[in-house]
Amino acid sequence: MTGKLFTTPDGKNRARTFALVCTLFLLSALCNSMIDVLNKHFQNSLGVSKAHSTFVQAVWYGAYFLMALPAGWIARRFGYRAGILTGLVTVIAGSLLFIPVTSLHASPAVVFAAFLGALFVVGAGLTFLEAIANPYSTVLGPPESGVARINLGQSCNAVGWILGPLLAGSFLLSKTGVANTSNAALYLPYLFVAGIVAVLVLVFSIGPVPEIHAPAEPKPAAGSARAERPLWQERHFLLAIVSQFLYCAAQTGIFSFFVNYLKDDRCVPALPLWAANILPAAMKFSPAPDAWRITEYGAGVFLSVAFGFFTVGRFSGSAITRYCPPHLTLGVYAVINSVMMILVMLPLGWGSVAALFLSFFFMSIMYPTHFALGIHGLGEKTKLAASWMVTAVVGGAILPYFMGLLADHYSLRAGFIMPLLCFVFIACYGFGWRKWYRHERGPEHPSVPGPAH
């Protein structure tokens, strides 16, 4: 089954190439999850509000939005290898910018803007990798197993989500009850990233990165109104962008305020004594006799644990979408996460915390499944469509700000109404996808991504 999963129609096994692409997924997630530590850090070091701390996500996903189409153009014009190398070199440049920015002596607003500029460059580089790695995964084997392959690749992405908070949190988050208000060590995790990416530049320069084009579905008879349909007429694709936009908003909001949630005494009760005895000293502090709370570093570690749920969800989702219709799996997971958000908003103590952790598991398959469903059946328009799909991450740049406003003016619990509404729409898209795809394809084009056998 593994060999068939990576065997292209020309009979060649592309497992080695797929393994290389998986390193891009891991790198992207590592950098993405590092920024979720920065929200709480900048609230401490620069005194920004919860709403303003989401500017981190705004510039990060804004880079994805602005650079996705140029990335797709370079991939179409110069090929997959050139696009990947362009992205990797840009990530190195952005990571190295943190060195001079860290030593900048200016007002907090100027320093914050400078850090955001460096993050924008790193995000721009990762845009190239995301815009290429996702569609590339779908063509490195049989078309009918494209959803399973992209979920498998994104399983490596999930491993990167685990490592990111550990890396950034080790340098930035306080291991005591006193918040870290210094930015002096902020360049260190990005210097580490630059070193990793330099190795990847060498690997992708000499490794097997063949040009493989997505097969087009059978074309209608000459003169048919459906011949050479423009992308804007592909309803399943347009709604995928909207649903992906909302998913990225929900995911970003939950990820960004996870540390805040665990540090909010109104949301999380004091640690029970047995748990305090288990946790290492760096993850707990005692503000009063026999009362234990989680340190910021501890909250960062638990963010990595939550991403562990995310990882398990990715690996299991890769298997599930090979045997169950991906659009139905997406719909069911979205319904479950809607329930999880309601539980997070209720004052249930550790029950609400458990729901927050479980939401990571049920978010796990949503990004790659949206991607695969959106570009399905688009043939030579796949690269362009993939670029448009990447622009949907701008949802993570816009809506979390309003989640932060709700948290600042009401409560952190109230802010979770934003991801709740997003998951409701995603459920509607998942359950309705087959109807929209069949409607626009007509009876002569009945194929939909389903169980791979």
Sequence and secondary structure as in RCSB ss.txt:
>XXXX:A:sequence
MTGKLFTTPDGKNRARTFALVCTLFLLSALCNSMIDVLNKHFQNSLGVSKAHSTFVQAVWYGAYFLMALPAGWIA
RRFGYRAGILTGLVTVIAGSLLFIPVTSLHASPAVVFAAFLGALFVVGAGLTFLEAIANPYSTVLGPPESGVARI
NLGQSCNAVGWILGPLLAGSFLLSKTGVANTSNAALYLPYLFVAGIVAVLVLVFSIGPVPEIHAPAEPKPAAGSA
RAERPLWQERHFLLAIVSQFLYCAAQTGIFSFFVNYLKDDRCVPALPLWAANILPAAMKFSPAPDAWRITEYGAG
VFLSVAFGFFTVGRFSGSAITRYCPPHLTLGVYAVINSVMMILVMLPLGWGSVAALFLSFFFMSIMYPTHFALGI
HGLGEKTKLAASWMVTAVVGGAILPYFMGLLADHYSLRAGFIMPLLCFVFIACYGFGWRKWYRHERGPEHPSVPG
PAH
>XXXX:A:secstr
 HHHHTB TTS B HHHHHHHHHHHHHHHHHHHHHHHHHHHHHHHT   HHHHTHHHHHHHHHHHHHHHHHHHHH
HHH HHHHHHHHHHHHHHHHHHHHHHHT  S HHHHHHHHHHHHHHHHHHHHHHHHHHHHHHHHSS GGGHHHHH
HHHHHHHHHHHHHHHHHHHHHHS SSSS     TTTHHHHHHHHHHHHHHHHHHHHS              TT T
TTT  GGG HHHHHHHHHHHHHHHHHHHHHHTHHHHHH TTTS  B HHHHHHS GGGEEEEETTEEEE HHHHH
HHHHHHHHHHHHHHHHHHHHHHHS HHHHHHHHHHHHHHHHHHHHS  THHHHHHHHHHHHHHTTHHHHHHHHHH
TT GGGHHHHHHHHHHGGGHHHHHHHHHHHHHHHT HHHHTHHHHHHHHHHHHHHHHHHHHHHHHH TT      
   
